[in-house]
């Protein structure tokens, strides 16, 4: 109660109390100095011969205390700077008091010469010590290693006990930041540096990783916070794999440059970045490739509100475009990414014209009007339906959007003289089992055919648009992807649903994928299919298990029926397959970039592809999905549907026909 009353006092009242207490402490320090020097209280005359000295001491000290800022410091945030200020103020006031004693003399009572030195020491102890004690009282914990008694309610308010992995500068800053809050109580460090193991830093013990089990028993740690901002992803992966063996929730902290700048708070401590579980460090981008098709250009991104489209916009904005056109058919998505980029433009004072445009890639005239009006130089075509089961249930719309939307965007680029056109493709286009995969391969074939037709036209009607395709796998954290779904299921208490124990996928972070797309687009000569190096495929079941363990939970199965989270297998959904591939054939070559390969794949010339596309249109208009599937199988190499047609409209028509007959 007293603590809360003191904290709730007005600032002016708090300062008056501090001044009054400091006057009392100065008198106590002076009296103690006499007592320590003379050893007899009868020789100290605070109301007699030494009255002038007891009056002079606070009158000399307070101006220095005020000037140096001792009453501006907030006790709960007091650190080394505040203690240094006390040292300066006490030293200066003691020097002035010594001068006064020298000139006034000891005519009225004995004043030993060494008194001032003793007074200086006792003042430091009393003034600094009381402030440290009050800081402990205000914060109510064991900080600085002092065993203060806490009420149970206060102990409860401290929150969960955490260990900080990394006892370096970042770890110490994290501990200091955590101690200012109430949600977590740092009780241990973990570090493999032999120079700090078993030492006490910032009042808490440093354990080596092999003693984590012992640390849990001694401290009751429930969570581990990774404080290693400079560690490589490979190193972080090693640590995360080791920590899986313990019942600890593992999280990571924001970068301390962001903490210092106020961009994030300790409250923003986040779940472990799944990219750390993959353990692959991204290759630094090449600036020349990033800027080649962007700097001082008018750049248009279709599907600008999607996961990849939005990240492309973020990356492009920092590369110095003259203008950035956000083309998106979903109003809310467009509003969201436009608001984010506008805020960044204001904050960084970027000389970029940002233009949000509502529109669909199925409207050729709208595309041409936008590209011509703004004088677009480069198009990144990310607009597509990408969710495999949804497209499988809506075949006609998938073909319209992914195939003919790409054709419309490409034709608009040709007719308006766009220089560079980059298609965002997918590994699902390789020997596809889904309609979504077929449509993305057809989109690639459209651009390959247009590029080839352009080259064959020679000087008669050669257009200048350079078409490039970039193919990659899954991106971490994309809307509807497996990572956010697993996190939600774990938060709900499970079960975590996995399609099949053998299912694998390639993964890459969204920023890394966007950077590589921009760089690959700069490398194309026309009709190129670039494939990003996705590393080794990841087994989805292993990923689910790691996420459960790093949440501090156990898996419930036959061997552990008392576990926290169950894993259930749901079976393949329409259009899904167990394994994805990145190449149709083996004809692949390296490029100047270590993470980008160039694939050489067969395609139909425009003269043969155009009639086939017309056939697709006719089948869609007639709702003839059986014919549509046959045509797609004839066009796309390796297309192997895994089941009967599951398009909702087709199934409804089939049901209606059966009822009528």
C-alpha positions in Angstrom: 0.0 0.0 0.0 2.8 2.5 1.0 4.6 1.7 -2.2 1.6 2.4 -4.4 0.8 5.6 -2.5 4.4 6.8 -3.1 4.3 5.9 -6.8 0.9 7.8 -7.2 2.1 11.0 -5.7 2.5 14.1 -7.9 6.0 14.6 -9.3 6.4 17.9 -7.3 5.5 16.1 -4.0 8.0 13.3 -4.8 10.8 15.8 -5.4 10.0 17.7 -2.2 10.2 14.4 -0.2 13.6 13.7 -1.9 15.0 17.1 -1.0 13.8 16.8 2.6 15.2 13.3 3.0 18.6 14.4 1.4 18.9 17.2 4.0 18.4 14.7 6.7 20.9 12.3 5.1 23.5 15.2 4.8 23.1 15.9 8.5 23.4 12.2 9.3 26.5 11.9 7.1 28.1 14.9 8.8 27.2 13.6 12.3 28.5 10.1 11.4 31.8 11.6 10.1 32.3 13.4 13.5 31.5 10.1 15.3 33.9 8.0 13.2 36.7 10.6 13.5 36.3 11.5 17.2 34.7 8.4 18.6 32.7 10.4 21.1 29.2 11.8 20.6 29.8 14.3 23.4 32.3 16.1 21.2 29.7 16.7 18.4 27.6 19.9 18.9 25.0 20.1 16.1 23.1 22.7 18.1 26.1 24.4 19.6 29.6 25.0 18.3 29.0 23.0 15.1 25.7 24.5 14.3 27.2 26.7 11.5 28.6 23.6 9.9 25.4 21.7 10.1 23.6 24.6 8.4 26.3 25.1 5.8 26.4 21.4 4.7 22.9 21.2 3.1 23.0 24.8 1.8 26.2 23.8 -0.1 25.1 20.4 -1.2 21.5 21.0 -2.5 22.5 23.4 -5.3 24.9 20.8 -6.6 22.3 18.0 -6.2 19.8 20.1 -8.2 22.2 21.3 -10.9 23.6 17.9 -11.7 20.1 16.3 -11.9 19.8 14.1 -8.9 16.1 15.0 -8.7 15.4 14.4 -12.4 16.3 10.7 -12.3 13.4 8.2 -12.1 14.2 5.7 -9.3 12.8 2.7 -11.1 15.1 3.3 -14.1 18.1 4.4 -12.1 21.4 3.0 -13.4 25.1 3.7 -13.5 24.5 7.2 -14.9 22.5 8.2 -11.9 25.1 6.8 -9.5 27.8 8.8 -11.3 25.7 11.9 -10.9 25.6 11.3 -7.2 29.4 10.9 -7.1 29.9 14.2 -8.9 27.5 16.1 -6.7 28.8 14.8 -3.4 32.4 15.3 -4.4 31.8 18.9 -5.5 29.8 19.7 -2.4 32.5 18.2 -0.1 35.2 20.3 -1.8 33.2 23.5 -1.3 32.5 22.5 2.3 36.2 21.9 2.9 37.0 25.3 1.6 34.5 26.9 3.9 35.9 25.0 6.9 39.4 26.1 5.9 38.5 29.8 5.9 36.0 29.9 8.8 38.3 27.8 11.0 37.5 26.0 14.2 37.2 29.0 16.5 33.8 27.8 17.9 34.4 24.0 18.1 36.8 21.4 17.0 36.6 20.4 13.3 39.3 17.8 12.3 40.9 18.2 8.9 40.1 14.6 7.9 36.4 15.2 8.6 35.6 16.2 5.1 37.0 13.0 3.6 35.0 10.9 6.0 31.9 13.1 5.3 32.4 12.5 1.6 32.4 8.7 2.1 29.4 8.6 4.4 27.4 10.9 2.1 28.1 8.6 -0.9 27.0 5.5 1.1 23.8 7.2 2.5 22.7 9.1 -0.6 23.5 6.4 -3.1 22.5 3.5 -0.9 19.1 4.9 0.0 18.4 5.4 -3.7 19.3 1.8 -4.5 17.2 0.6 -1.6 14.2 2.7 -2.8 14.7 1.4 -6.3 14.4 -2.2 -4.9 11.4 -1.1 -2.9 9.7 0.5 -5.9 10.4 -2.5 -8.2 9.9 -5.1 -5.5 12.2 -7.9 -6.7 15.6 -9.4 -6.2 17.5 -7.1 -8.4 21.2 -6.6 -7.8 21.1 -9.9 -5.9 19.7 -8.4 -2.7 17.3 -10.7 -1.0 14.3 -8.5 -0.3 11.2 -10.2 1.0 8.3 -10.1 -1.4 4.6 -10.7 -0.7 3.1 -13.5 -2.6 1.0 -11.2 -4.7 4.1 -9.3 -5.7 5.9 -12.4 -6.5 3.0 -13.5 -8.7 3.2 -10.1 -10.6 6.7 -10.8 -11.6 5.4 -13.4 -14.1 7.2 -16.4 -15.4 10.8 -17.2 -14.8 13.0 -17.1 -17.9 16.6 -17.9 -18.9 18.4 -15.8 -21.4 20.5 -17.7 -23.9 23.6 -15.5 -24.4 25.4 -13.7 -21.6 27.0 -11.1 -23.9 26.0 -7.5 -24.3 22.7 -8.3 -26.0 21.8 -10.7 -23.1 22.6 -8.2 -20.5 20.6 -5.5 -22.2 17.7 -7.9 -22.4 17.9 -8.7 -18.7 17.9 -5.0 -17.9 14.9 -4.4 -20.1 13.0 -7.3 -18.6 13.6 -6.0 -15.1 11.8 -2.8 -16.0 8.6 -4.8 -16.8 6.5 -7.2 -14.9 5.8 -10.0 -17.3 9.1 -12.0 -16.9 11.7 -12.6 -14.3 15.2 -13.4 -15.6 16.8 -15.9 -13.3 19.6 -17.5 -15.3 21.9 -17.1 -18.3 22.9 -19.9 -20.6 26.2 -19.6 -22.5 28.9 -21.8 -23.8 31.7 -19.3 -23.3 34.1 -20.9 -20.8 35.1 -17.4 -19.6 31.6 -16.7 -18.1 30.3 -20.2 -17.2 29.4 -20.5 -13.5 30.0 -16.7 -13.0 27.3 -14.3 -11.8 26.4 -11.6 -14.2 23.8 -8.9 -13.4 23.0 -10.9 -10.3 22.1 -14.1 -12.0 24.2 -17.3 -12.6 25.5 -18.4 -16.0 24.9 -22.1 -16.8 26.6 -24.0 -19.7 24.2 -25.7 -22.1 25.0 -29.2 -20.8 23.6 -28.1 -17.4 20.2 -26.9 -18.6 18.4 -29.8 -16.8 20.1 -28.8 -13.5 19.3 -25.1 -14.2 15.6 -25.9 -14.5 15.6 -27.8 -11.2 17.4 -24.9 -9.4 15.6 -21.9 -10.8 12.2 -23.2 -12.0 12.8 -21.7 -15.5 9.8 -22.0 -17.8 11.0 -20.2 -20.9 14.3 -19.5 -22.8 14.8 -16.2 -24.6 17.4 -16.3 -27.4 19.5 -13.1 -27.2 22.0 -13.7 -30.0 21.3 -11.1 -32.7 24.6 -11.7 -34.5 24.4 -15.5 -34.6 24.0 -17.2 -37.9 20.9 -19.2 -38.7 22.9 -22.4 -38.8 24.1 -21.7 -35.2 20.6 -20.8 -34.1 19.3 -24.0 -35.6 21.9 -26.0 -33.6 20.7 -24.3 -30.4 17.0 -24.8 -31.1 17.5 -28.5 -31.9 19.4 -28.9 -28.6 16.6 -27.1 -26.6 13.9 -29.4 -28.0 14.9 -32.0 -25.5 13.7 -29.8 -22.6 10.2 -28.7 -21.5 10.9 -25.1 -22.2 9.0 -22.5 -24.3 11.7 -21.0 -26.6 11.2 -17.5 -27.9 13.5 -14.8 -29.5 13.8 -11.1 -28.9 13.8 -8.2 -31.3 17.0 -6.6 -32.3 18.4 -4.2 -29.8 18.9 -1.5 -32.4 15.1 -1.6 -32.7 14.7 -1.6 -28.9 16.9 1.5 -28.6 15.1 3.3 -31.4 11.7 2.6 -29.9 10.5 0.6 -32.9 9.7 -2.4 -30.7 9.4 -3.1 -27.0 10.3 -6.1 -24.9 6.6 -6.9 -25.1 7.3 -7.8 -28.7 9.3 -10.9 -27.7 8.2 -13.3 -30.4 8.0 -17.0 -31.2 11.1 -18.5 -32.7 11.5 -17.5 -36.3 10.8 -20.7 -38.2 13.6 -19.7 -40.6 15.9 -20.5 -37.7 14.6 -24.0 -37.7 15.6 -24.4 -41.3 19.1 -23.1 -40.4 20.0 -21.7 -43.9 21.6 -18.3 -44.0 20.5 -16.2 -46.9 23.1 -15.1 -49.5 23.6 -11.3 -49.4 21.8 -9.6 -52.3 23.8 -8.0 -55.1 22.9 -4.3 -55.3 23.5 -4.0 -59.0 21.0 -6.8 -59.7 18.4 -5.4 -57.2 18.5 -1.9 -58.8 18.8 -2.8 -62.4 15.1 -2.9 -63.2 13.9 -0.6 -60.4 16.0 2.5 -59.8 14.5 5.6 -61.4 11.9 3.4 -63.1 8.1 3.2 -62.9 7.4 -0.2 -61.4 4.1 -2.0 -61.2 3.3 -4.9 -59.0 0.1 -6.9 -59.7 -1.3 -8.7 -56.7 0.4 -6.0 -54.6 -1.7 -6.9 -51.5 -0.7 -10.6 -51.4 2.1 -12.1 -49.3 4.7 -12.1 -52.1 3.4 -9.0 -53.8 3.4 -6.9 -50.6 7.0 -8.0 -49.8 8.1 -7.1 -53.4 6.6 -3.7 -52.8 8.5 -3.2 -49.6 11.8 -4.3 -51.2 11.2 -2.2 -54.3 10.4 1.0 -52.3 13.9 1.0 -50.8 15.6 0.6 -54.2 14.8 4.1 -55.5 12.0 3.7 -58.1 10.5 6.9 -59.6 7.0 5.5 -59.0 5.4 2.4 -57.6 2.0 1.3 -58.9 0.1 -1.1 -56.6 -2.3 -3.1 -58.7 -4.7 -5.2 -56.6 -8.3 -6.4 -56.9 -8.9 -6.9 -53.2 -9.8 -3.5 -51.7 -8.8 -4.2 -48.1 -5.4 -5.8 -49.1 -4.7 -2.7 -51.3 -5.6 -0.3 -48.5 -3.4 -2.2 -46.0 -0.2 -2.3 -48.1 -0.7 1.3 -49.3 -1.1 2.6 -45.8 2.1 0.8 -44.7 4.1 2.1 -47.6 2.8 5.6 -47.3 3.9 5.7 -43.6 7.4 4.4 -44.6 7.7 7.1 -47.3 6.8 9.8 -44.8 9.2 8.4 -42.2 12.1 8.0 -44.5 11.3 11.0 -46.7 11.5 8.9 -49.9 11.0 10.7 -53.3 8.6 8.0 -54.6 5.2 8.4 -56.1 3.0 5.7 -54.7 -0.2 4.9 -56.6 -2.8 2.3 -55.4 -4.9 1.1 -58.3 -7.9 -1.2 -57.9 -8.2 -3.6 -60.8 -8.2 -7.2 -61.9 -5.8 -8.9 -64.3 -8.8 -10.3 -66.1 -9.5 -6.8 -67.5 -7.1 -6.2 -70.4 -8.3 -2.7 -71.0 -7.7 -1.6 -67.4 -4.2 -3.1 -67.5 -3.4 -1.2 -70.7 -4.8 2.1 -69.4 -2.8 1.8 -66.2 0.5 0.9 -67.9 0.2 3.5 -70.6 -1.0 6.3 -68.3 1.8 5.9 -65.8 4.5 4.9 -68.3 5.3 1.6 -66.6 8.9 0.3 -67.2 8.8 -2.9 -65.1 6.0 -5.3 -64.1 6.2 -7.9 -61.4 3.3 -10.2 -61.9 2.3 -11.7 -58.6 -1.4 -11.8 -59.0 -2.7 -15.4 -58.9 -4.9 -17.8 -57.1 -2.5 -20.0 -55.2 -4.4 -22.1 -52.7 -4.4 -25.6 -54.2 -7.7 -27.1 -52.8 -9.7 -23.9 -53.5 -8.5 -23.7 -57.1 -9.3 -27.5 -57.4 -12.9 -26.7 -56.4 -13.1 -23.7 -58.7 -11.3 -24.8 -61.9 -12.7 -22.2 -64.4 -11.9 -19.3 -62.2 -8.4 -20.6 -61.6 -7.7 -20.9 -65.3 -9.3 -17.5 -66.0 -7.2 -15.7 -63.3 -3.9 -17.5 -63.5 -3.6 -18.3 -67.2 -5.6 -15.6 -69.0 -4.8 -13.0 -66.3 -1.1 -13.6 -67.1 -1.8 -13.4 -70.8 -3.7 -10.1 -70.4 -1.0 -8.6 -68.3 1.7 -9.7 -70.8 -0.3 -8.4 -73.8 -0.8 -5.1 -72.1 2.9 -4.9 -71.3 3.7 -5.5 -75.0 1.2 -3.0 -76.3 2.4 -0.3 -73.9 6.1 -0.8 -74.4 7.0 -2.2 -70.9 10.7 -3.1 -70.7 10.7 -5.9 -68.1 8.1 -8.4 -67.2 8.7 -10.8 -64.3 6.3 -13.7 -63.5 6.2 -15.1 -60.0 5.8 -18.9 -60.5 5.8 -21.9 -58.2 7.3 -25.4 -57.8 3.8 -26.7 -58.2 4.1 -26.0 -61.9 6.5 -29.0 -62.2 4.7 -32.2 -63.2 1.6 -30.8 -61.5 -1.1 -32.9 -59.8 -3.3 -29.8 -59.2 -5.2 -27.4 -61.3 -3.3 -24.6 -59.6 0.0 -26.1 -60.7 -1.2 -26.6 -64.3 -2.4 -23.0 -64.5 1.0 -21.7 -63.3 2.9 -23.9 -65.8 0.5 -22.6 -68.5 1.3 -19.1 -67.4 5.0 -19.8 -67.8 4.3 -21.3 -71.3 2.4 -18.2 -72.3 5.4 -16.0 -71.6 7.8 -18.4 -73.2 5.7 -18.5 -76.3 5.4 -14.7 -76.5 9.1 -14.3 -75.9 9.9 -16.8 -78.7 7.4 -15.2 -81.0 8.9 -11.9 -80.4 12.4 -13.2 -81.2 11.2 -14.9 -84.4 9.4 -11.7 -85.6 12.8 -10.1 -86.2 13.0 -6.5 -87.0 9.5 -6.3 -88.6 7.5 -5.9 -85.4 9.9 -6.8 -82.6 8.6 -5.6 -79.2 11.0 -4.6 -76.4 9.3 -6.4 -73.5 11.7 -8.9 -71.9 9.8 -11.8 -70.2 11.3 -13.6 -67.2 9.8 -16.3 -65.0 11.0 -17.1 -61.4 10.0 -20.4 -59.8 10.3 -21.2 -56.1 8.6 -23.2 -53.4 6.6 -22.3 -50.3 7.4 -19.1 -48.4 7.3 -19.0 -44.6 4.4 -17.1 -43.1 2.4 -16.6 -46.3 -1.4 -16.3 -45.8 -2.9 -19.8 -45.5 0.5 -21.5 -45.2 1.3 -24.3 -42.8 3.4 -22.3 -40.3 0.6 -19.8 -39.1 -1.9 -22.7 -39.0 0.4 -24.8 -36.8 0.9 -21.8 -34.4 -2.9 -21.3 -34.1 -3.5 -25.0 -33.5 -0.8 -25.1 -30.8 -2.3 -22.0 -29.1 -5.7 -23.7 -29.1 -4.2 -26.8 -27.5 -4.2 -28.9 -30.6 -4.5 -31.1 -32.4 -1.9 -30.1 -35.0 -3.0 -31.5 -38.4 -0.5 -32.8 -40.8 -1.5 -34.1 -44.2 0.8 -37.1 -44.4 3.8 -38.4 -42.4 5.9 -38.4 -45.6 4.9 -35.0 -47.0 7.9 -32.7 -47.7 8.0 -29.1 -48.9 10.7 -26.5 -49.9 10.6 -23.4 -47.8 12.1 -19.9 -48.0 11.5 -16.6 -46.2 9.3 -14.1 -47.9 12.0 -11.3 -47.9 14.6 -13.7 -49.3 12.3 -14.9 -52.0 11.3 -11.3 -53.0 15.0 -10.2 -53.2 15.9 -13.2 -55.3 12.9 -12.5 -57.6 14.0 -9.0 -58.2 17.6 -10.1 -58.9 16.6 -12.9 -61.2 14.4 -10.5 -63.1 17.4 -8.4 -63.9 19.3 -11.4 -65.2 16.8 -12.6 -67.8 17.5 -12.3 -71.6 14.0 -13.2 -72.7 11.9 -16.3 -72.0 14.2 -17.4 -69.1 12.9 -19.7 -66.4 14.8 -19.1 -63.3 14.7 -21.5 -60.3 15.6 -20.4 -56.8 17.8 -22.6 -54.7 15.4 -23.6 -51.9 17.9 -25.8 -50.0 16.8 -29.2 -48.8 13.1 -30.1 -48.6 11.6 -30.1 -45.1 9.4 -32.9 -43.8 6.2 -31.3 -42.5 5.8 -33.7 -39.6 9.3 -32.8 -38.3 8.4 -29.1 -38.6 5.2 -29.7 -36.6 7.1 -31.6 -33.9 9.8 -28.9 -33.6 7.2 -26.1 -33.2 5.4 -28.1 -30.5 8.6 -28.8 -28.5 9.8 -25.2 -28.8 6.5 -24.0 -27.4 7.4 -25.8 -24.2 4.9 -28.6 -24.9 5.1 -32.3 -25.4 3.6 -34.5 -28.2 0.7 -36.7 -27.2 0.9 -40.1 -28.8 0.9 -43.8 -28.0 4.3 -43.6 -26.3 3.3 -40.5 -24.3 -0.5 -40.5 -23.7 -0.2 -37.7 -21.1 1.4 -35.3 -23.6 0.0 -31.8 -24.4 -0.5 -31.7 -28.1 -1.6 -34.5 -30.5 -0.6 -34.7 -34.1 -3.3 -35.9 -36.5 -3.0 -37.0 -40.1 -5.7 -35.8 -42.4 -4.8 -37.2 -45.8 -4.0 -35.5 -49.0 -6.4 -32.7 -50.0 -7.6 -32.3 -53.6 -4.7 -31.5 -55.9 -2.0 -32.0 -53.3 1.0 -34.3 -53.6 3.6 -35.6 -51.2 6.7 -34.1 -52.8 7.3 -31.0 -54.9 10.0 -30.5 -57.5 11.6 -27.4 -59.0 12.7 -28.7 -62.4 10.8 -30.5 -65.1 14.0 -31.9 -66.7 17.6 -32.1 -65.8 18.7 -29.3 -68.2 19.7 -26.7 -65.8 22.7 -24.3 -65.6 24.1 -22.0 -63.0 24.1 -18.2 -63.1 26.3 -15.5 -61.7 24.2 -15.7 -58.5 24.8 -18.7 -56.2 21.1 -19.0 -55.3 19.6 -18.7 -58.8 19.6 -21.4 -61.5 18.5 -21.2 -65.2 16.3 -24.0 -66.4 15.9 -24.9 -70.1 12.4 -26.4 -70.6 10.2 -27.2 -73.6 7.2 -25.1 -74.6 4.8 -24.7 -77.4 5.3 -21.9 -80.0 2.7 -19.2 -80.0 1.2 -20.5 -83.2 0.3 -23.8 -81.5 -0.4 -22.4 -78.0 -2.9 -19.8 -79.1 -5.5 -22.2 -80.6 -5.1 -24.4 -77.5 -5.8 -21.4 -75.2 -8.9 -20.7 -77.3 -10.0 -24.3 -76.6 -9.6 -23.7 -72.9 -11.8 -20.6 -73.2 -14.5 -22.5 -75.0 -14.5 -25.4 -72.4 -14.8 -22.9 -69.5 -17.7 -21.0 -71.2 -19.5 -24.4 -71.7 -18.8 -25.5 -68.2 -17.2 -28.6 -69.7 -14.7 -29.4 -67.0 -14.0 -32.9 -68.3 -12.9 -31.4 -71.7 -11.0 -28.7 -69.8 -9.0 -31.3 -67.9 -8.2 -33.2 -71.1 -6.9 -30.1 -72.8 -4.7 -29.2 -69.8 -3.3 -32.7 -69.8 -2.4 -32.4 -73.5 -0.7 -29.0 -73.0 1.2 -29.5 -69.7 3.9 -32.2 -69.5 3.5 -34.5 -66.5 0.0 -33.4 -65.4 -1.5 -36.3 -63.5 -4.7 -35.5 -61.7 -5.0 -37.6 -58.6 -8.8 -37.9 -58.4 -12.1 -37.2 -60.1 -13.1 -33.6 -60.9 -14.2 -31.8 -57.6 -15.2 -28.5 -59.1 -18.2 -27.3 -57.1 -20.2 -26.2 -60.1 -19.4 -29.5 -61.9 -20.5 -31.6 -59.0 -23.7 -29.6 -58.6 -24.6 -29.9 -62.3 -23.8 -33.6 -62.1 -26.1 -34.0 -59.1 -28.9 -32.1 -60.8 -28.6 -34.2 -63.9 -28.8 -37.4 -61.8 -32.0 -36.1 -60.1 -33.6 -35.2 -63.4 -32.9 -38.7 -64.8 
